[in-house]
Amino acid sequence: MQHSPPPPTSPAPLRGWQRAALWLLVLVLLGLVFMLYTQPAFMVQMADHVWACF
């Protein structure tokens, strides 16, 4: 008789403080990206990088 492998288990749900910390991290990262987009030199540099791909 062959034994079948155990069924896959789902990861443990996030606790309240973990969920809040994750949202805080996401908001901080989005804020930093937004700040970069307000810098004209950064936008020119990004456009140059994209243009160099072609």
N, C-alpha and C positions, 0 to 999 in steps of 0.2 A: 504494500500500500504506500503510495507516494503522498508526502505531505505538501500541501499547497502553501505558498508563501503568505505571510500575514497581509491583510489588506493595508493599503497605504493610509497613513494617518495625516490629518490636516494639521497645519501649524497651530500653536496655541494662540488664542485671540489676544489682541493687544490690550493692555490695561489702560485705565483712563489717563494716567500720567504719560504713558508711552505714546498714546494717540495724540495727546496735547504737544508733546515734545516733537513728534513727527510733523505735525501741522506747523509748529513754530519754525522748524528747520526749513520746510517748504516755503513759508512766507519770507524768511530771511533770504533764501536763495533767489526767490523771485524779485525781492527788493534790490538785491545786488545786481541782478541782470538788468532791471529797470534803470538803475543808476548808471550802468555802463552805456546803455542806449542814449542817455542824455549827454554823453561826451562826444562831440563831433569828431575828434581825432580817432576815437575807437571805431566809430561808424565808417570812416574812410578806410581804416586798416582792415576792417571786416570785409568791406566791399572789394578791396584789393586782393584779399585772400580768396574770395569767391571767384573773382575775375581770373585769378591765376590758375584756377582749376580747369579752365577751358582753353 
